Amino acid sequence: MELIPDRIDSTFRYILIAAKRAEQLVRGAKPRIDMPNRKPSRVAMREVVENLVDWDYTRPNPTSQV
């Protein structure tokens, strides 16, 4: 398994980001790295590790009421 980058706060978030990117690849998005004959999930994981996938997460405000 790939090492999770420091900028990602949990394994769960890493999986969510990679899964979203893999879905984009399956739907026809062009890979940002050259990994011939690889599964979209592996390509997505490598792209996340190499910081090629833009993502944003803002923590909820603990003082706000839902």
N, C-alpha and C positions, 0 to 999 in steps of 0.2 A: 504494500500500500504506500502511496505517496505520503511524504511528510506534510503535515498541515502548516501552511504559512503562518507566521506570527500575527499577521494582520487580521486573521480570522479567529474569532474568539472561542469557537467550539467545533468539535467533529460534526455535530449535527448541522451547523451552518455551512460547513464545507460541503457536506453531502447535498444540502438543498441547492447551493450555488451550482455545483457540478451537475446535478440532475436537471436543473433549469437549462443550463447550457447544452447538455446532451440532447434534451428535447428540441432545442433550436437546431442542432446539427441534424437530427433525424428529419426535421421538417424542411431541410434544404439549406441551412446556413452554411457558409463557407468556413472551413476550419482555419484557425489562425496560426496553426503550426503544421508542419509536414510530418505526418505519421501514417504512411501508407498501410493499408490492410488492417486498420485498428478499429475497434468498436467505438461508437460515438461516446460511450461513457468514459472510456480510457482517454480519448482525445480531450474531452471536457475536463477531466481531472487534471491532466497535464497543463491545459490552458489556465486553469485556476491557480495551480502551483506556480506557473511562470508569470502570473499577474497580467494575463492577457484578457481577462474577463472583468468588465466594469460591473461593480455592484455597490450598493449602499445600504447601510443599516443604521437607523437612528434609534436609540433606546427610548422607550416610552417615558414620558414625564411622570414620575411617581406621585406628584402632587395633583395631577389631573384626575377628575372623576369620570368614569365611563358610564 
